[in-house]
Structures are given as structure tokens and as C-alpha cells.
Amino acid sequence: MMLMKKHDTGSSYTTTTDSSEENMTPADAGTTMELDEEEKLGFRVMEVSGDTDSDKDLVIHSLHESLHIHKEILERIQAEKDAFMGEIRREREEEQQVVEKERNMAQQALAEQCDRYERLKTAFESMRKEFESKKEEYKRMETNFYSYVRAVRATDDDLSTIKSEITHLSSLINNLCMGLRSKADRERGTAFIFERWPDKQGLIRQHLFKSEEDTTLEPGFITMLMEKFFMEFIMQEVFEQPIHMGVSVNKAYQELTTWMEKRNQEWADRLRQQISALIVKQPHEEQDHINQAQEELIDYVQKQLGEVYPKIQGDLNQRKKIETIIARAGKLNLAMKGQEIKIRCEPIEEGVAQFDGELMKAASKGKAEGTVLLVITPPFVANDAKDEEHGFLIPAKVFCV
């Protein structure tokens, strides 16, 4: 008898052989029962009729083919497994190489950045120390410079304070004239103005009189023209003096500085500064001359204003206001003369010049266009040839038609 066990994965069997049932003994009967049990467990009993070699060879061949197929399947699976694992290992190695390369590059970049940081840190510390050193040196130079400037300048004023003081002085003159507006005698005021500017009578009648029948100016125009008179007087008697009002060296200084300006402008400027400083710091007998000249100017202004405003004659309050203006103008003059650069008034030709918004501003009763009929206050200009940003411009107040 032959037994063949059927495998779960295919149609192959495991075959076993035994003696013929014809020669079965009682012991064999028990064996048969065992075979039945084995068949229940998955073995198939195959009857082999005869013990021919061909049948055995067939069975053996079948078993051999089955084993060969299983072997091929296992080899193919193993080969695929090996290939897959090899691919996994290769990809992992490539990833590790990429990671290692990136890590090396990152470490190299980090090292370069650290090195650059250290170099920059060293350079920064060096520059910081140099900056601190230069800063201290600059402070010393600045201190020495201002000490030198204070020694040369007549006052502690600079261009910014001078600009503010010029503006303030103009406001004082304007306020004085505006305060006297209600006290004006129109007939005497008109006569004073025509006498003061005889060459402008025609233009004044043409543009400031309402009609040809009018014989007097309006109070507003009288006030504007009296402001013009006061500022022109300050310019002529204070600011345009060779060095300062009342000093005995005015004429000699004018001759000397004119001679020096033709040869060396810097020396002429330095002379102007030094003489101004001497007048302020060591006036000696010149102070009496200055005080006398100042009193004469106050008297003259009060008298001239009294022609237009009769009620202020002998008015101590109005005299005090005039004195304040003249005194401030005198201090301002020495402050301007004591600067390194010359502060001047830009000329504007009345009746010819056209309104310039950068150089002029319109008077309260005028317009910001047309021809300049009257210059109420001139433009003050300070220019530094060595530094364009060092200076100022105070626009003129003009009346245009």
C-alpha cells in the first residue's frame, strides 16, 4: 500500500508504500485503522496496483518536479528579497552619504561663519576703540575751538541766535508802529513820508491813494511806511557803521579794512572780529562815546516819530520802547560783526525787482506777486563759502503792486 500526504500549498503529495491487503494479518488490520486515522489528518491513500518500476518512477518524477518547482519559487523569493534588501541598503547608504555630506558642509559653513564672526568682532572692537579715541580727540578739539572762538568773538552768539534776534528786532519795530497807529496824524504823516522819500511820491500817490482826490494816506499805509523808516534808520546808523556806533576808530577801521579786503579777506574778517571783541570786552573810554551816540539816536527817532504821532513827544513810555530797540540793535550789530562770516543785507531795487518767494514775503497789505514797490525790511543773508549749510536767510518784507 502507498500513502501520499497532500500539502496545503499545492497538489504534491508525500507517498508511502506498504504490503498488499491480501496478506493482511491481525496486526495489519490495526495498521489499516491507523491509516484511516492518517487519512483524516491529511494523508491520501493511494492504491498501487503492482510494484512496477514505471509507476514508482512516475511517482518519484512527480515528487522531483514538485520539489523543483518549490525550489525555484523559494529561490525567486529569496532573490527578490535579497534584491529588495540590497536596494534598501543602497538607498540607506546614499541617504547616509547625503546626510554626512550636508553635515560636513554645515560644519564647514559654521566654522567659516564662526571665523568670520571672530574677525568681525575683532575689527569691531578695534573700530570701537578707535572711535572712542577719535571722539575724545574731537571733544578736545571742540573745546579748544569754542574757547578760541569765544576769545575772538565779541559775544557768545552764533548764527542761530543772531537769526532769532534779527527776527525779534523786526517784530519790536513792527509792534511799536502798530501800537502808534491810532495816534497818527494823517496829514503830518503823509507830509513826513513825502519828505522822506521825495522820489517815490508819484508811485505812492498812484498805488496807495484810493483816488486822485485823496490828499492823505490811510493809517495802515502810514504805519507800514513808518516801519520802513525805522528799519532804514537802524540799518544806516547801526548795522552799516564801519564797526559800531559812536566809536572813535570807525573811520580808521573803514580805511584799513578796505585796504585789507583787497589783499586778504580772511585777515580782514579776523580784524573785524578782534576789534568787535575789544569794543565789547575792553571798551574803556569808547563806552561813553557809544552811550552818547545811542542817546542821540533815541532822541532823533522819538523826534521823527513825533512828527507823525504828536502825542508821543515827551512820552517816557514810548521813549523806553525806542531805547530798547536801539540798544538791542547795538548788541546785535556787535554780535554780527563778531562772526567768522559776514552778515549782509541783500539789495532789492524798488520799482524794478519782481517778487521772489524765496527772498521775500508780502507785507500785510500787499500781495505775493508783481513788482516790488516798497521794501519794508531788507533780507538778511549769511553765507559761508566753505560750508553751504552754514548760514541763514531772513526774507525781506515787501509791498508789491
C-alpha positions as CSV (number, residue, x, y, z in Angstrom):
1,M,0.0,0.0,0.0
2,M,1.2,3.5,-0.8
3,L,0.4,6.6,1.3
4,M,0.5,10.1,-0.2
5,K,0.2,13.3,2.0
6,K,-1.3,16.3,0.3
7,H,0.4,19.6,1.1
8,D,-1.7,22.8,1.6
9,T,0.4,24.8,-0.8
10,G,-0.1,22.7,-3.9
11,S,-1.1,19.4,-5.4
12,S,2.1,17.5,-4.4
13,Y,1.8,14.5,-2.2
14,T,4.1,12.5,0.1
15,T,3.8,8.9,-0.9
16,T,4.4,5.9,1.4
17,T,4.1,2.2,0.5
18,D,3.0,-1.0,2.4
19,S,2.2,-4.7,1.8
20,S,-0.9,-5.8,0.0
21,E,-4.1,-6.1,1.9
22,E,-4.4,-9.7,0.8
23,N,-1.6,-10.7,3.1
24,M,-3.0,-8.6,5.9
25,T,-2.7,-10.1,9.3
26,P,-4.5,-9.1,12.5
27,A,-1.6,-6.8,13.2
28,D,-2.1,-5.4,9.7
29,A,-5.7,-4.7,10.4
30,G,-4.6,-2.4,13.2
31,T,-2.3,-0.8,10.9
32,T,-5.2,-0.2,8.5
33,M,-7.1,1.6,11.2
34,E,-4.1,3.7,11.8
35,L,-4.0,4.6,8.1
36,D,-7.6,5.6,8.2
37,E,-6.7,8.0,11.0
38,E,-3.8,9.3,9.0
39,E,-6.0,10.0,6.0
40,K,-8.2,12.1,8.3
41,L,-5.0,14.0,9.2
42,G,-4.4,14.9,5.5
43,F,-2.8,11.8,4.0
44,R,-4.3,10.3,0.9
45,V,-4.1,6.6,0.5
46,M,-3.1,5.6,-3.0
47,E,-3.5,2.2,-4.2
48,V,-0.7,1.0,-6.3
49,S,-1.6,-2.0,-8.3
50,G,1.6,-3.8,-8.7
51,D,5.1,-3.0,-7.9
52,T,6.1,-2.0,-11.4
53,D,9.2,0.3,-11.7
54,S,7.4,2.6,-14.1
55,D,4.8,3.5,-11.5
56,K,7.5,4.1,-8.9
57,D,9.4,6.2,-11.4
58,L,6.3,8.3,-12.2
59,V,5.7,9.0,-8.6
60,I,9.3,9.8,-8.0
61,H,9.3,12.0,-11.0
62,S,6.3,13.8,-9.8
63,L,7.8,14.4,-6.4
64,H,11.0,15.6,-8.1
65,E,9.1,18.1,-10.3
66,S,7.2,19.3,-7.3
67,L,10.4,19.8,-5.3
68,H,12.0,21.5,-8.2
69,I,9.1,24.0,-8.6
70,H,9.2,24.7,-4.9
71,K,12.9,25.2,-5.1
72,E,12.5,27.7,-7.9
73,I,9.8,29.6,-6.1
74,L,11.9,29.8,-2.9
75,E,15.0,30.8,-4.9
76,R,13.0,33.5,-6.7
77,I,11.5,34.8,-3.5
78,Q,14.9,34.7,-1.9
79,A,16.4,36.6,-4.9
80,E,13.7,39.2,-4.7
81,K,14.2,39.5,-1.0
82,D,17.9,39.9,-1.5
83,A,17.4,42.5,-4.2
84,F,14.9,44.4,-2.1
85,M,17.2,44.3,0.9
86,G,20.1,45.4,-1.3
87,E,18.1,48.3,-2.7
88,I,17.1,49.3,0.9
89,R,20.8,49.1,2.0
90,R,21.9,51.1,-1.1
91,E,19.3,53.8,-0.6
92,R,20.2,53.9,3.1
93,E,23.9,54.3,2.3
94,E,23.1,57.0,-0.2
95,E,20.9,58.8,2.4
96,Q,23.7,58.5,4.9
97,Q,26.2,59.8,2.4
98,V,24.0,62.8,1.6
99,V,23.4,63.4,5.3
100,E,27.1,63.1,6.0
101,K,27.9,65.5,3.1
102,E,25.3,68.0,4.3
103,R,26.6,67.7,7.9
104,N,30.2,68.3,6.7
105,M,29.1,71.3,4.6
106,A,27.1,72.7,7.5
107,Q,30.0,72.2,9.9
108,Q,32.3,73.8,7.4
109,A,29.9,76.7,6.9
110,L,29.5,77.1,10.7
111,A,33.3,77.1,11.1
112,E,33.6,79.7,8.4
113,Q,30.9,81.8,10.0
114,C,32.5,81.5,13.4
115,D,35.8,82.5,11.9
116,R,34.2,85.5,10.2
117,Y,32.4,86.4,13.4
118,E,35.6,86.4,15.3
119,R,37.3,88.5,12.7
120,L,34.4,91.0,12.6
121,K,34.3,91.0,16.4
122,T,38.0,91.8,16.5
123,A,37.6,94.5,13.8
124,F,34.5,96.0,15.6
125,E,36.4,96.2,18.9
126,S,39.3,97.8,17.1
127,M,37.0,100.3,15.4
128,R,35.1,101.0,18.6
129,K,38.3,101.8,20.4
130,E,39.4,104.0,17.5
131,F,36.0,105.7,17.5
132,E,36.2,106.4,21.3
133,S,39.7,107.7,20.8
134,K,38.5,110.0,17.9
135,K,35.5,111.0,19.9
136,E,37.7,112.1,22.8
137,E,40.0,113.9,20.4
138,Y,37.0,115.6,18.8
139,K,35.8,116.8,22.2
140,R,39.1,118.2,23.0
141,M,39.3,119.9,19.6
142,E,35.7,121.2,20.0
143,T,36.5,122.6,23.5
144,N,39.7,124.2,22.1
145,F,37.8,125.6,19.1
146,Y,35.0,127.1,21.2
147,S,37.5,128.5,23.6
148,Y,39.3,130.1,20.7
149,V,36.0,131.3,19.1
150,R,34.9,132.8,22.4
151,A,38.2,134.6,22.7
152,V,37.8,136.1,19.2
153,R,34.0,136.6,19.0
154,A,32.6,139.7,20.6
155,T,29.7,137.7,22.1
156,D,28.7,134.1,22.7
157,D,26.2,134.4,19.9
158,D,26.2,132.1,16.8
159,L,24.3,132.3,13.6
160,S,21.2,130.7,15.1
161,T,20.9,133.2,17.9
162,I,21.6,136.1,15.6
163,K,18.9,134.9,13.2
164,S,16.4,134.8,16.1
165,E,17.5,138.2,17.3
166,I,17.1,139.8,13.9
167,T,13.6,138.4,13.6
168,H,12.8,139.6,17.2
169,L,14.1,143.1,16.4
170,S,11.9,143.4,13.3
171,S,8.9,142.3,15.4
172,L,9.7,145.0,18.0
173,I,9.7,147.7,15.4
174,N,6.5,146.4,13.8
175,N,4.8,146.2,17.2
176,L,5.9,149.8,18.1
177,C,4.5,151.2,14.8
178,M,1.3,149.2,15.1
179,G,0.8,150.4,18.6
180,L,1.0,154.0,17.4
181,R,-1.4,153.6,14.5
182,S,-4.4,155.2,16.3
183,K,-2.2,158.2,17.3
184,A,-1.2,159.0,13.7
185,D,-1.9,162.5,12.2
186,R,-2.7,161.6,8.6
187,E,-1.8,164.9,7.1
188,R,1.5,165.2,9.0
189,G,2.2,161.6,8.4
190,T,1.7,161.9,4.6
191,A,3.9,165.1,4.6
192,F,6.6,163.3,6.5
193,I,6.6,160.3,4.1
194,F,6.7,162.5,1.0
195,E,9.6,164.5,2.5
196,R,11.4,161.3,3.5
197,W,11.1,159.7,0.0
198,P,10.5,162.5,-2.5
199,D,11.4,160.3,-5.4
200,K,8.5,157.9,-4.6
201,Q,5.7,160.5,-4.4
202,G,4.3,159.6,-7.8
203,L,4.3,155.8,-7.1
204,I,2.8,156.3,-3.7
205,R,0.0,158.5,-5.0
206,Q,-0.6,156.1,-7.8
207,H,-0.8,152.9,-5.8
208,L,-1.5,153.8,-2.2
209,F,-4.2,156.6,-2.6
210,K,-7.7,155.4,-3.3
211,S,-8.4,158.2,-5.7
212,E,-6.8,161.3,-7.2
213,E,-8.8,163.5,-4.9
214,D,-7.3,162.0,-1.8
215,T,-4.6,164.0,-0.1
216,T,-3.6,161.8,2.8
217,L,-2.6,158.2,3.2
218,E,-4.7,155.7,5.2
219,P,-3.4,154.9,8.7
220,G,-2.5,151.4,7.6
221,F,-0.1,152.7,4.9
222,I,1.3,155.3,7.3
223,T,2.1,152.6,9.8
224,M,3.8,150.4,7.1
225,L,5.9,153.3,5.9
226,M,6.9,154.3,9.4
227,E,8.1,150.8,10.0
228,K,10.1,151.1,6.8
229,F,11.6,154.4,8.1
230,F,12.6,152.9,11.5
231,M,14.3,149.9,9.9
232,E,16.2,152.0,7.3
233,F,17.3,154.2,10.2
234,I,18.6,151.2,12.2
235,M,20.3,149.9,9.1
236,Q,22.1,153.2,8.3
237,E,23.0,154.3,11.8
238,V,23.8,150.9,13.5
239,F,24.3,148.0,11.2
240,E,26.1,149.8,8.4
241,Q,28.5,151.6,10.6
242,P,32.1,150.6,9.9
243,I,32.4,148.9,13.3
244,H,30.0,150.3,15.8
245,M,28.0,153.5,16.5
246,G,30.0,156.2,18.3
247,V,33.4,154.5,18.5
248,S,36.4,156.7,17.6
249,V,38.0,154.2,15.3
250,N,35.2,153.9,12.8
251,K,36.8,156.0,10.1
252,A,40.3,154.5,10.6
253,Y,38.9,151.0,10.6
254,Q,36.9,151.6,7.4
255,E,40.1,152.7,5.6
256,L,42.1,149.8,6.9
257,T,39.6,147.0,6.3
258,T,39.0,148.3,2.7
259,W,42.7,148.1,2.1
260,M,43.0,144.6,3.7
261,E,39.9,143.1,1.8
262,K,41.7,143.7,-1.5
263,R,44.7,141.6,-0.3
264,N,43.5,139.0,2.2
265,Q,39.8,138.6,3.1
266,E,40.4,136.2,6.0
267,W,42.7,138.8,7.7
268,A,40.1,141.5,7.1
269,D,37.4,139.2,8.7
270,R,39.7,138.5,11.6
271,L,40.4,142.2,12.2
272,R,36.6,142.8,12.2
273,Q,36.1,140.1,14.8
274,Q,39.0,141.3,17.0
275,I,38.0,144.9,17.1
276,S,34.4,144.0,17.8
277,A,35.6,141.8,20.7
278,L,37.7,144.7,22.0
279,I,34.8,147.0,22.0
280,V,32.7,144.6,24.0
281,K,35.3,143.3,26.4
282,Q,37.5,146.3,26.9
283,P,35.6,149.4,25.8
284,H,37.2,151.8,28.3
285,E,36.6,155.4,27.1
286,E,34.8,154.2,24.0
287,Q,31.8,153.2,26.2
288,D,31.0,156.9,26.8
289,H,31.1,157.6,23.1
290,I,28.8,154.6,22.4
291,N,26.3,155.7,25.1
292,Q,26.3,159.2,23.8
293,A,25.7,158.0,20.2
294,Q,22.9,155.8,21.4
295,E,21.1,158.6,23.2
296,E,21.4,160.8,20.1
297,L,19.8,158.0,18.1
298,I,16.9,157.7,20.6
299,D,16.3,161.4,20.6
300,Y,16.3,161.5,16.8
301,V,13.9,158.6,16.4
302,Q,11.5,160.0,19.0
303,K,11.5,163.4,17.3
304,Q,10.9,161.9,13.9
305,L,8.1,159.7,15.1
306,G,6.7,162.8,16.9
307,E,6.2,164.4,13.5
308,V,3.7,161.7,12.7
309,Y,2.5,160.8,16.1
310,P,2.4,164.2,18.0
311,K,1.2,162.7,21.3
312,I,4.4,160.7,21.9
313,Q,6.6,163.8,22.2
314,G,7.9,163.6,25.8
315,D,6.2,160.2,26.4
316,L,8.7,158.3,28.6
317,N,7.0,155.0,27.9
318,Q,7.4,155.4,24.2
319,R,11.0,156.6,24.7
320,K,11.7,153.4,26.7
321,K,10.4,151.3,23.8
322,I,12.6,153.2,21.3
323,E,15.6,152.8,23.7
324,T,15.1,149.1,23.9
325,I,15.1,148.7,20.1
326,I,18.2,150.9,19.7
327,A,20.1,149.1,22.5
328,R,19.2,145.6,21.1
329,A,20.2,146.7,17.6
330,G,23.6,147.8,19.0
331,K,24.2,144.5,20.7
332,L,23.0,142.6,17.6
333,N,25.4,144.7,15.5
334,L,28.5,143.6,17.6
335,A,27.3,140.0,17.6
336,M,27.1,140.1,13.8
337,K,30.4,141.8,13.4
338,G,32.0,139.2,15.7
339,Q,31.1,136.2,13.4
340,E,33.5,134.4,11.1
341,I,31.3,135.1,8.1
342,K,29.9,138.5,7.1
343,I,26.2,139.0,7.6
344,R,24.8,141.4,5.0
345,C,21.5,142.8,3.6
346,E,20.7,141.7,0.0
347,P,19.8,144.8,-2.0
348,I,16.4,144.9,-3.7
349,E,15.7,147.6,-6.3
350,E,12.3,149.2,-5.5
351,G,10.1,149.7,-8.5
352,V,12.1,147.3,-10.6
353,A,12.6,143.9,-8.8
354,Q,9.9,141.3,-9.1
355,F,8.5,139.3,-6.2
356,D,10.7,136.3,-5.3
357,G,9.1,133.9,-2.9
358,E,12.5,132.6,-1.7
359,L,13.9,136.0,-0.9
360,M,10.7,137.9,0.1
361,K,7.4,137.8,1.9
362,A,4.5,140.0,1.3
363,A,3.6,142.8,3.8
364,S,0.2,142.5,5.4
365,K,-1.4,145.0,3.0
366,G,0.4,143.7,-0.1
367,K,0.3,140.7,-2.4
368,A,2.8,138.0,-3.1
369,E,3.3,138.8,-6.8
370,G,4.1,141.7,-9.1
371,T,6.7,144.5,-8.8
372,V,8.3,145.4,-5.5
373,L,7.1,149.0,-4.8
374,L,8.5,149.2,-1.2
375,V,11.0,147.2,0.8
376,I,9.8,147.5,4.4
377,T,12.6,145.4,5.9
378,P,15.5,144.1,3.9
379,P,16.6,140.4,3.6
380,F,19.4,139.4,5.9
381,V,21.8,136.8,4.4
382,A,24.7,134.9,5.9
383,N,26.6,132.7,3.5
384,D,29.7,130.5,4.3
385,A,31.7,129.9,1.2
386,K,33.3,126.8,2.8
387,D,30.0,125.3,4.0
388,E,26.7,125.8,2.1
389,E,24.7,124.5,5.1
390,H,26.3,127.0,7.4
391,G,24.2,130.2,7.1
392,F,20.7,131.6,7.0
393,L,18.3,133.7,5.1
394,I,15.7,136.0,6.6
395,P,13.3,137.0,3.8
396,A,12.6,140.7,3.1
397,K,9.1,142.2,3.9
398,V,8.0,143.9,0.7
399,F,4.9,145.7,-0.7
400,C,4.2,144.7,-4.3
401,V,1.9,146.1,-6.9
